[in-house]
């Protein structure tokens, strides 16, 4: 499945509006020089990838490759060159010779192709390798570069879509960046089982109603803590009721932002791409959210919004 997954990843890259910024085609002669500099041969999939794209940013990942033939120059973070980076890590951090570094992940973690760990198609696994205090610690990230690139493309495409307009009750089902709504005051703990969770986009849809009654709240509440007493929540519920009635009355597109908050500049345009369904889902969510808040107010003096 290695090559087929790689082809799927390339098709997704070409067919979707994924943010990419890459060097461009790399000659066979330059690839051979790079292999000579490293003292090993590139595996088939990665070789094809650097031949087609060189190196660059794909989605939110910067994939190291070949940028020019000056492999022995000092590596700089501004130049995503796998050859310079790998050679520098061999010298500075004793990186084993069977690794080709493809991602400078964290300050002490790098992602590498492990040429000593091949699958049935002869493709190396993508592994994380610790070059700092836990030197040598290895974890398999993907079976091969094709699987890894497919993962990157699928996540990049998913990020282009709006998260589901719904309440998440189970922490384990979360697949997006979420804000926690917790019964009671802030205890310093997150991911509480009794809490509910809304995506950042979804909680922002409700932000105008919250701001009207809780003056200290703003979109920046996404990253802070808002302890709101139950009396204020009752007023917020009334504002949400007004919002729900507004949405039910089939508002014009240009009117929606007067009642509905949008997180980023492109959130509103994404919302309007499937506007009827999104409005319907938002009405259902508001009704469910109101019911949950009312229930919690029976037993708690405060309900807290815990930002990220």
ZIUR-V69544 format. One record per pair of residues at least 24 apart in sequence whose ideal C-beta (glycine too) atoms are under 6 Angstrom apart, sorted by the first residue. I is the first residue (numbers start at 1). GAP is how many residues later the second one is. Records with the same first field share a line. If there is no record, write none. Layout:
I->GAP ; GAP
This chain:
2->119 ; 121 ; 142 ; 144
5->141 ; 142 ; 145
6->39 ; 140
8->142
9->140 ; 141 ; 144
12->141
13->140
16->141
18->41 ; 138
20->38
21->35 ; 36
22->31 ; 32 ; 34
23->31 ; 32 ; 33 ; 44
24->30
26->24 ; 25 ; 28 ; 40
30->36 ; 39
33->36
34->32 ; 49
37->34 ; 46
43->80 ; 81
45->78 ; 100 ; 101
46->99
55->25
58->94
59->93 ; 97
61->91
63->39
64->38
93->38
108->24
119->24 ; 25
162->39 ; 108
163->36 ; 38
165->37 ; 116 ; 117 ; 120
167->29 ; 121
168->29
169->27
179->24 ; 43 ; 128
180->126
181->124
182->122 ; 124
183->113 ; 117 ; 120
184->116 ; 118
185->42 ; 117 ; 119
186->39 ; 41 ; 118
200->63
201->62 ; 66
204->57 ; 59
205->55 ; 56 ; 77
207->54
208->53
209->27 ; 30 ; 31 ; 34
210->26
212->27
221->84 ; 86
222->85
223->84 ; 85
224->83
225->81
226->79
227->75 ; 77
228->75
229->73
230->67 ; 71
233->60 ; 64 ; 70
237->53
240->46 ; 50
244->39 ; 42
247->32 ; 36
